[in-house]
Amino acid sequence: MASARATKRRPDLDPEDPEVVARFFHGLADPTRVQILQFLLNGPKTAGEIVRHVGRYQASVSSHLTCLRFCGFVEARREGRNVRYELIDLRVRRLLEMGERYLQDNAERIMACRVIAPSGA
């Protein structure tokens, strides 16, 4: 089960192109977006639940959810007055789990890297 929805593929985009791959990972390159994805691992959540969980302003969370939607990580469904977000693809779960396992041995090295330091550092 690769995806819960059909997507159009652009023939001019090569999934092995380093720029495409870098953009994919850039979608994961923000702690708030990762926190949202981790929260959604337990199932669909409303926008309000996500805002409360991450403890950020609604506008900020909305911006991150928009990024995650455009990148194809999450899907939004309107249910009455609420919008419910869920992971589109189970490979996102595996990707996050794989990253956590990798970091069990390499977190100190990642945090010491000066090249990928967070902005403002």
N, C-alpha and C positions, 0 to 999 in steps of 0.2 A: 504494500500500500504506500505508494509514493506521495500521493497528494489527494486531498479531499475535494479538490476542484480542478477543472481543466484550465490550463493556461496556454496562451499562444506563445509559440517560440519564434523568436526573430532569428532567421537563418544567418544574419550577419554577426550574431553574438556567439563567440566561442567560449564555452564554459571552462576551457583550459587557458584562456587569455589571462595573464597575470593581472591586468586591470579589472577584469570582471571578478576574478577571485578576490582581489583586494577590496572591491566594493562590497562583496558578500560579507567579508569579515568586518568591514567598517560598520555594517548594520548591527554588529554585535559589540562594537567598540565603545560602548557607553555603559557604565554601571547601572543606570536606571533601566535601560533596555534589557540588560541581563536579568535584573531583579524582576522585571515584569514577566519575562519568559520563564524564569524559575517558578514564579507564582502560578503561572498558567499550566505548569506541568501537572498540577493536581486537578485540572479540569477547567472548563469555561468560567469566566468571571465577568461581572458587570464592570463598566468603567468606574463607577463609584467604589466598588470593592478594591479595584486596582489602585485608585487614588489613595484610599485609606491605608492600604498595605505599604505602598512605597513612601507615603508621608510627604508628598510633594504637591504643589499646586496643580489644580485640574488642567490648566492650560499647558503646563510643562508635560504632564502625563499624556495629554492628548497629542502633543507634538511627537512624543516618543512612540505612541501607538500608531500614529500616521506613518512614521518611518518603518515600523515593524510590519505594517500592512503593505506598504509599497514594496518592501523587500521580500514579501511573500512568506514571512514567518507566522503571522497571525491573520485571522479572518474576523470580521465584525458582522454580527447579525443583530438586527433590531428586533426586540421583543417588547412590544408595547412602548412604554416610555423609556425603557432601558436599552442600552447597546451592550451586547455580550461578546466578549473576545475569547478566542480559543486558538490553540496551535493548529496550523494547517497540516503540518507534515510531521509524522512521528520521528523522522530523522533529526529534527531539531532537538528532541529529547535526548537522542543518542549523542548528538554533538555536544550538548551541555554536559552530559554524564562523562563523555570522553575527556572533555576539558578539565572537569573536576578531578578525574583520575590522573591526568597528566600533571596537574598542579600539586598533587600530593607529593610528588618528587621535585617539582621545579618552581613552586610558588616564590621562594626566596630569590631565585635568579630572575624571574619575571619582574618582581617588584624592584629589583636592583637595576634593571635596564634603564638607562638614561635616554635612549632613543625613543622609546614608546611611553615616556612619562606622560601622565595626564596633563591636559592644557592648564595653564596657570601654575604649574609646578616649577 
